[in-house]
Amino acid sequence: PPRDGAGHRLVVDLKPQGPPSPDEMTQLAALTPPPPLRKPEARRVVVLDAGHGGVDPGTISAGGVYEKEITLAMAQEMRRRLEASGRYTVLMTRDSDVFLSLGDRVRIAREAQADLFISIHADSLGERSHRGGTVYTLSQTASDKEAEALAARENKSDIIAGVDFGNQPKEVMSILIDLAQRETMNLSAQFAQLLSTEMGKRVAMNRNPHRFAGFRVLSAPDVPSVLVELGYLSNPQDEAVIRSAAGRGKFAEALVQAVDRYFATLPH
């Protein structure tokens, strides 16, 4: 029992018994230690972020459907495919039509200690002929004017719900981006290349399909993150693919293949 400030104890008294007999030696020799217990390998955690939601509908497709509905349906299909593989724990930032600030989306990924964060969106342009998917990663300097404009639009998402971060000094944004670990950004770029390649095998892709810009939703310093633009909802062909069950299956298949390839390159 507990005594002198110590808790419960198991006490074993050993008494010398002399050398073992020949029979005991034979029995001891026949004993083999059990194999060491193998700790089950923890599953990688993937966070899927369906863009927009609630009071923030995103863009509107050529057929009149909100981006927030399209991204949620796509994220749900991707989650189903990833979970069916049995290799990943998949979390969603939202699983219904609710508004989440960009900061909340990042926080969810960080609190889950995610191994990968994938934000799902669909673009729109006034030029209806423009089509194809794009995968973005974080950078202080945008890869082109189109990427810069897109990041500016997406970063204003919080303003719609009255959370206006648009007045932050440029110096603050620069510091936040600089805090992103170099390794995290390199891993993000590595996954973006894999995902854009796998998507390109199945769906139409934009020119230079891997681009970069200052997306606030990709700013977690310790979680490799990408933002996927599935295509242009302003283009009827892209819209038809993105909204169809077969099209969602193609995107989800590309994601699973890219995730598998990505984690296969990392040490356990």
C-alpha positions as CSV (number, residue, x, y, z in Angstrom):
1,P,0.0,0.0,0.0
2,P,1.0,3.7,-0.3
3,R,3.6,4.7,2.3
4,D,6.1,7.5,3.0
5,G,4.7,9.6,0.1
6,A,5.0,6.7,-2.4
7,G,2.1,5.2,-4.3
8,H,1.1,1.6,-4.6
9,R,4.1,-0.7,-5.3
10,L,4.6,-4.2,-6.5
11,V,7.3,-5.9,-4.5
12,V,9.0,-9.1,-5.6
13,D,11.3,-11.0,-3.3
14,L,14.0,-13.1,-5.0
15,K,15.7,-15.9,-3.0
16,P,18.7,-17.9,-4.3
17,Q,17.7,-21.5,-5.2
18,G,21.0,-22.8,-6.5
19,P,21.9,-23.7,-10.1
20,P,19.1,-25.0,-12.3
21,S,18.8,-28.7,-12.9
22,P,19.5,-30.3,-16.4
23,D,15.8,-30.5,-17.1
24,E,15.3,-26.9,-16.1
25,M,18.1,-25.9,-18.4
26,T,16.5,-27.8,-21.3
27,Q,13.1,-26.0,-20.6
28,L,14.8,-22.6,-20.5
29,A,16.7,-23.2,-23.7
30,A,13.4,-24.1,-25.4
31,L,11.8,-20.8,-24.5
32,T,11.9,-18.1,-27.1
33,P,11.0,-14.5,-26.4
34,P,7.8,-13.3,-28.0
35,P,8.3,-11.0,-31.0
36,P,8.4,-7.3,-30.1
37,L,5.1,-5.5,-30.2
38,R,4.8,-3.4,-33.3
39,K,3.2,0.0,-32.7
40,P,0.6,0.5,-35.3
41,E,1.7,3.2,-37.7
42,A,-0.3,6.4,-37.2
43,R,-2.3,7.4,-40.2
44,R,-1.4,10.6,-42.0
45,V,-3.9,13.4,-41.3
46,V,-5.3,15.2,-44.4
47,V,-7.5,18.3,-44.0
48,L,-9.9,19.1,-46.8
49,D,-11.1,22.7,-47.0
50,A,-14.2,23.3,-49.0
51,G,-13.9,27.0,-50.1
52,H,-16.4,29.7,-49.2
53,G,-19.7,28.8,-47.4
54,G,-22.5,30.5,-45.6
55,V,-22.8,34.2,-46.3
56,D,-19.8,33.8,-48.7
57,P,-21.1,32.0,-51.8
58,G,-18.0,32.4,-53.8
59,T,-18.4,32.8,-57.6
60,I,-21.4,31.7,-59.6
61,S,-21.2,29.2,-62.3
62,A,-22.4,29.7,-65.9
63,G,-25.4,27.5,-64.9
64,G,-26.2,29.6,-61.8
65,V,-24.8,27.4,-59.1
66,Y,-22.8,28.8,-56.2
67,E,-19.1,27.9,-55.8
68,K,-19.6,27.0,-52.2
69,E,-22.0,24.2,-53.1
70,I,-19.6,22.8,-55.8
71,T,-16.6,22.9,-53.5
72,L,-18.4,21.1,-50.7
73,A,-19.6,18.3,-53.0
74,M,-16.1,17.9,-54.3
75,A,-14.5,17.8,-50.8
76,Q,-17.0,15.2,-49.7
77,E,-16.2,13.0,-52.6
78,M,-12.5,13.4,-52.1
79,R,-12.9,12.5,-48.4
80,R,-14.8,9.4,-49.3
81,R,-12.1,8.2,-51.7
82,L,-9.3,9.0,-49.2
83,E,-11.0,7.2,-46.3
84,A,-11.8,4.2,-48.5
85,S,-8.1,3.7,-49.1
86,G,-7.8,3.0,-45.3
87,R,-4.5,4.9,-45.2
88,Y,-5.6,8.4,-44.0
89,T,-7.5,10.2,-41.3
90,V,-9.5,12.9,-43.2
91,L,-10.9,16.0,-41.6
92,M,-13.1,18.7,-43.2
93,T,-13.0,22.3,-42.2
94,R,-16.7,22.4,-43.0
95,D,-19.2,19.7,-43.8
96,S,-22.2,22.0,-44.3
97,D,-23.1,25.4,-45.6
98,V,-21.4,27.5,-42.9
99,F,-19.1,30.5,-43.0
100,L,-15.5,30.0,-41.7
101,S,-12.9,32.8,-41.6
102,L,-9.7,32.1,-43.4
103,G,-7.9,32.2,-40.0
104,D,-10.3,29.5,-38.7
105,R,-9.5,27.2,-41.6
106,V,-5.8,27.5,-40.9
107,R,-6.4,27.0,-37.2
108,I,-8.3,23.8,-37.8
109,A,-5.5,22.3,-39.8
110,R,-2.8,23.3,-37.3
111,E,-4.8,22.0,-34.3
112,A,-5.3,18.7,-36.0
113,Q,-1.5,18.6,-36.6
114,A,-2.4,17.9,-40.3
115,D,0.2,16.4,-42.6
116,L,-1.5,18.1,-45.5
117,F,-4.0,20.9,-46.1
118,I,-5.9,21.1,-49.4
119,S,-8.2,24.1,-50.0
120,I,-10.7,23.5,-52.8
121,H,-12.0,26.3,-55.1
122,A,-13.3,27.0,-58.6
123,D,-12.4,30.1,-60.5
124,S,-14.3,32.4,-62.8
125,L,-13.3,34.9,-65.5
126,G,-15.2,37.2,-67.9
127,E,-13.6,35.3,-70.8
128,R,-15.8,32.2,-71.0
129,S,-13.4,30.3,-73.3
130,H,-10.7,30.2,-70.6
131,R,-10.6,26.8,-68.9
132,G,-8.5,24.3,-66.9
133,G,-7.4,23.5,-63.3
134,T,-4.6,25.1,-61.3
135,V,-2.8,24.3,-58.1
136,Y,-1.4,27.2,-56.0
137,T,1.1,27.3,-53.2
138,L,2.1,30.2,-50.9
139,S,4.5,32.9,-52.0
140,Q,5.0,36.6,-51.1
141,T,5.4,37.3,-54.8
142,A,2.7,36.1,-57.2
143,S,3.7,34.0,-60.2
144,D,1.6,36.3,-62.5
145,K,-1.0,39.0,-62.5
146,E,-3.8,36.4,-62.7
147,A,-2.6,34.6,-59.6
148,E,-2.2,38.0,-57.8
149,A,-5.7,39.0,-58.6
150,L,-7.1,35.6,-57.6
151,A,-5.3,35.7,-54.2
152,A,-6.7,39.2,-53.6
153,R,-10.2,38.1,-54.3
154,E,-9.9,35.0,-52.0
155,N,-8.3,36.9,-49.2
156,K,-11.3,39.3,-49.1
157,S,-13.6,36.4,-48.1
158,D,-13.5,37.5,-44.5
159,I,-14.8,41.0,-45.3
160,I,-18.1,39.5,-46.4
161,A,-18.8,38.3,-42.9
162,G,-17.6,41.6,-41.3
163,V,-14.1,40.4,-40.5
164,D,-12.0,42.8,-42.4
165,F,-8.3,42.0,-42.4
166,G,-7.7,43.9,-45.7
167,N,-6.2,46.9,-43.9
168,Q,-3.3,45.1,-42.4
169,P,0.0,46.8,-43.2
170,K,2.0,45.1,-46.0
171,E,4.8,44.7,-43.5
172,V,2.6,42.5,-41.3
173,M,1.6,40.3,-44.2
174,S,5.3,40.0,-45.2
175,I,6.2,38.9,-41.7
176,L,3.4,36.3,-41.6
177,I,4.5,34.9,-44.9
178,D,8.2,34.9,-43.9
179,L,7.3,32.9,-40.8
180,A,6.3,30.0,-43.1
181,Q,9.0,27.5,-42.7
182,R,11.1,26.9,-45.8
183,E,10.7,23.1,-45.5
184,T,6.9,23.5,-45.3
185,M,6.9,25.6,-48.5
186,N,9.1,23.2,-50.3
187,L,6.8,20.3,-49.3
188,S,3.8,22.3,-50.5
189,A,5.5,22.8,-53.8
190,Q,6.4,19.1,-54.0
191,F,2.8,18.1,-53.5
192,A,1.5,20.7,-55.9
193,Q,3.6,19.3,-58.7
194,L,2.4,15.8,-58.0
195,L,-1.3,16.9,-57.8
196,S,-1.1,19.0,-61.0
197,T,0.5,16.1,-62.8
198,E,-2.2,13.6,-61.7
199,M,-5.0,16.1,-62.5
200,G,-3.5,16.6,-65.9
201,K,-3.9,12.9,-66.7
202,R,-7.7,13.2,-66.1
203,V,-9.0,16.7,-66.6
204,A,-8.1,19.9,-68.5
205,M,-5.4,22.0,-66.9
206,N,-4.5,25.7,-67.1
207,R,-1.3,26.8,-68.7
208,N,1.5,26.6,-66.1
209,P,-0.8,24.6,-63.8
210,H,1.4,25.1,-60.7
211,R,1.3,28.7,-59.6
212,F,1.9,30.7,-56.4
213,A,0.5,33.8,-54.7
214,G,-0.1,35.2,-51.2
215,F,-3.2,33.2,-50.2
216,R,-3.9,33.7,-46.5
217,V,-5.6,30.3,-46.2
218,L,-2.2,28.7,-47.1
219,S,-0.3,30.6,-44.4
220,A,0.1,27.8,-41.8
221,P,3.9,27.7,-41.1
222,D,3.9,24.0,-40.2
223,V,1.4,22.4,-42.5
224,P,2.1,21.8,-46.2
225,S,-0.8,23.5,-48.0
226,V,-2.1,23.9,-51.5
227,L,-5.1,25.6,-53.0
228,V,-6.8,23.8,-55.9
229,E,-8.8,25.7,-58.5
230,L,-10.8,22.9,-60.1
231,G,-11.3,25.0,-63.3
232,Y,-13.4,27.9,-64.5
233,L,-17.1,27.9,-63.6
234,S,-17.5,30.6,-66.2
235,N,-16.6,28.0,-68.8
236,P,-19.5,25.6,-69.7
237,Q,-17.2,22.7,-70.3
238,D,-15.3,23.0,-67.0
239,E,-18.6,23.5,-65.2
240,A,-20.0,20.3,-66.7
241,V,-17.0,18.3,-65.6
242,I,-16.7,19.8,-62.1
243,R,-20.4,19.4,-61.3
244,S,-20.8,15.8,-62.7
245,A,-20.4,12.7,-60.5
246,A,-17.9,11.3,-63.1
247,G,-15.9,14.5,-63.0
248,R,-15.8,14.6,-59.2
249,G,-14.6,11.0,-59.4
250,K,-11.7,12.1,-61.7
251,F,-10.6,14.9,-59.4
252,A,-10.9,12.6,-56.3
253,E,-8.9,9.8,-58.1
254,A,-6.2,12.3,-59.0
255,L,-6.0,13.6,-55.4
256,V,-5.7,10.0,-53.9
257,Q,-2.9,9.2,-56.4
258,A,-1.0,12.4,-55.6
259,V,-1.4,12.0,-51.8
260,D,-0.1,8.4,-52.0
261,R,2.9,9.5,-54.1
262,Y,3.6,12.4,-51.8
263,F,3.6,10.5,-48.6
264,A,5.6,7.6,-50.2
265,T,8.5,10.1,-50.6
266,L,8.5,11.1,-47.0
267,P,10.1,9.3,-44.0
268,H,7.7,7.6,-41.7
